[in-house]
Amino acid sequence: MIDIIPHGEHIVEFRLAAPPVNAMDVASLRALNGAFSDAAAAGRQGVILSGVPGIFSSGIDVIALLDGDAAAVRDYWTEVFTLAARMALAPMPVVAAIGGHCVAAGTLLALFSDYRIMARGDWGIGLNEVRAGVTLPDCFQLALRRAVGPLGAERMLVSGSLLDPARALALGLVDELAAPDEVVARARDKLLSLLALPRHAMLSTRAIARADLRDAFADVDALPVAAFVDAFLEPRTQAALRQVAGAIKRKLQGPRPDAGVARPAGAAAAIPA
């Protein structure tokens, strides 16, 4: 699920807390959607999105999805697209505090944030959906192109590669590196620096700068949820996902349940999307 942690009057932290790899089930997605809605209603001026030490998020809960029926799959992906829209349209800046591995849908959450701070260390970050037979729709690919440019996004998406923190910083996938125990504090400092600016000018400038992302998600009903779900349920995709699910189960049944978050290669096996 998620932990909601206030940082003073104006900033709130949403911490993903679903051990061992912070995979997001439908309850976590609903909780995040509700938390963003509540933060906007309460007039919060900044959000920190974080994980647990060593892992931000491994992405979707692929095992639960494969065990569910078509209706459950539709419900799940509706929550994912809705969360992306909430973040794209968020009235306040969001800073991702990435304390470790950040894979697939975890990377999408980071990309929809305004600013990304990642922990130094032996972590992996990226969108590796293609390795599990999943094709990201253009509205999600847009978020990556905004960060790393069209050619960088193409190479990352087509290969499904994960980057170490230094490479992610060099390409613009993350904006800053920090010591693992300082990531959340740096995220709070970043938000405080934004909130110290003239508020009307900061928010209106932010709205202009994020107009492409906002426009892509302005009409939630027009998002390609149905087409994505159909592709997700396609037999070839399901077969690839079952291979990934088998790898996850083997890791979780091993002598070290946290082995899947020990290095980028392990994170790549942990989650497809």
Buried (B, 14 or more C-beta within 10 A) or exposed (E): BBEBEEBEEBBBBBBBEBEBBBBBBBBBBBBBBEBBEEBBEEEBBBBBBBBBEBBBBBBBBBBBBEEBEEEEBBBBBBBBBBBBBBBBBBEBBBBBBBBBBBBBBBBBBBBBBBBBBBBBBEBBBBBBBBBBBBBBBEBBBBBBBBBBEEEBBBEBBEEBBBBBBEBBBEBEBBBBBBEBEBBBBBBBBBBBEBBEEEEEEBBEEBEEEBEEBBEBBEEBEEBBBEEBBEBBBEEEBBEBBBBBBEBBEEBBEEEEEBBBBBBBEBBBBBBBB
